[in-house]
Amino acid sequence: MKYLSTRNSNLDFSFFEILFQGLSKDGGLFLPHEWPSIDVNILKNKTYQEVALEVIHPYVFNEISINDLKKIIDESYQGFSHSKIAPVTAIDQNKYILELFYGPTFAFKDYALQFLGNLFKYALPKASKKLTVLGATSGDTGSAAIHAFRGKQDINVFILHPHNRVSDVQRRQMTTVQDDNIFNIAINGNFDDCQKIVKELFIDDELQQHTSLTAINSINWARLMAQVVYYFWAYLQIDEQEINFIVPSGNFGNVFSANVAKKMGLPVKHLHIATNENDILHSSINKGIMKKNIVKQTYSPSMDIQVSSNFERQLFESSGRNSEVIKDLFREFALQNSYILDRNILDDIKLVYTSSAVSDEQTLLTIKKVKEKYNYLADPHTSTGLNTLFDKDPGEPWVSLACAHPAKFGKAIEKSIGKPPIMPKDLSKLFDKEEKMTILDNNKKDLKSLILSKI
Ligand SMILES: *Cc1c(COP(=O)(O)O)cnc(C)c1O
């Protein structure tokens, strides 16, 4: 299996090349040259880990033997706290929830990042330099990455968060990890400042001479590949002819993984994209208008994104895999901050996707309604999906994704139902642990010296 870029379909990279590079130098995202297909019948009666092996192997078989891949997968999911890893619960006739919060940080990012951490551990001896993972976080990615890479040899992890601007649970999930290879940096600034410093360091030649920098925010194909698995897994649990999914979306990674499952042969009919008030995806799909607005802060912070990086992968597919079209499109989007999608691209997108945008008020109301009607407590991200689940045709199976545990977002829950969620033991334990972090001023120089002194 070889890989191309959405902005240069002539590229012919190996899996390990794209794993370490993350983002293509032409600005595009990596995708496989072709979609492997899987017969869903051979997956019946398999475990989550066995399904993962079947789904992932075709993408990596040139470089990783099936036995080694099996070990990587088994190691990645051994710490998950539910025997089914990603269980499906029925809340009503043909209405299901796929729960993805049984990893170490209680959000779905663990399903991909645990796997990524073990992939790097496996592949790193084959690379020449030590790896430095560098990223900025406002939500769940930072803690999932820290828990995926903690204690891994030859990998150092630097995660920036805006000082005093993340929730207590989110900060403690990062700062209470005591391993020597984990460095938490609180920047005196906002999330955009953190991201700016990270971007500047990625193009810093001096730093690149000392280490291989790897981005966790950059859209690594290996992450999406690991997410494809739970769509097959959900289908196997409900045993229907055809299935539909509702996916709370920010960077479009999760819902694109669902479409990859469809391309591989999973009988998916529709994919519904749920957004919050940051509704560029909804407007792109409904009206064909891709227009960048200012990011609004909402109760679902992990979806507070305006430019969804992975949407480029869908545009590439819907353009008939034409990298010239995609290059021109993003050149114009960068200049104008907006773009009107071509009719044929939009029609192709609409064959699979529908969308909705859910306000903060509706998000809280839905949490309350679902709690009262079904005695099910959803987090605010999950709630944006459940909001549409009720309007869907009861004659077809719809599976809505639960992307995080409600206890991670206690303030929003309390606002909605009048009392805080019950904290799982692993989360309440965080409040007894010692924290470790370095507070730095808002400039790249201080962080650069810190990194050079630690690696
Ligand atoms: C990251 C995240 C999302 C958005 O997923 P994308 O793949 O970026 O679309 C939604 N909900 C939660 C809880 C998340 O952590």
The ligand as a MOL file (V3000), in Angstrom:
LIG
                    3D

  0  0  0     0  0            999 V3000
M  V30 BEGIN CTAB
M  V30 COUNTS 15 15 0 0 0
M  V30 BEGIN ATOM
M  V30 1 C -12.1610 15.7000 19.1100 0
M  V30 2 C -13.5520 15.6200 19.5870 0
M  V30 3 C -14.6440 15.8290 18.7070 0
M  V30 4 C -14.4610 16.1870 17.2520 0
M  V30 5 O -13.9280 15.1230 16.4730 0
M  V30 6 P -13.2840 15.4130 15.0340 0
M  V30 7 O -12.6190 14.1490 14.6370 0
M  V30 8 O -12.2880 16.5270 15.2670 0
M  V30 9 O -14.3780 15.8270 14.1190 0
M  V30 10 C -15.9270 15.7020 19.2210 0
M  V30 11 N -16.1370 15.4190 20.5280 0
M  V30 12 C -15.1240 15.1990 21.3940 0
M  V30 13 C -15.4340 14.9070 22.8090 0
M  V30 14 C -13.7900 15.3010 20.9720 0
M  V30 15 O -12.7850 15.1060 21.8520 0
M  V30 END ATOM
M  V30 BEGIN BOND
M  V30 1 1 1 2
M  V30 2 1 2 3
M  V30 3 2 2 14
M  V30 4 1 3 4
M  V30 5 2 3 10
M  V30 6 1 4 5
M  V30 7 1 5 6
M  V30 8 2 6 7
M  V30 9 1 6 8
M  V30 10 1 6 9
M  V30 11 1 10 11
M  V30 12 2 11 12
M  V30 13 1 12 13
M  V30 14 1 12 14
M  V30 15 1 14 15
M  V30 END BOND
M  V30 END CTAB
M  END
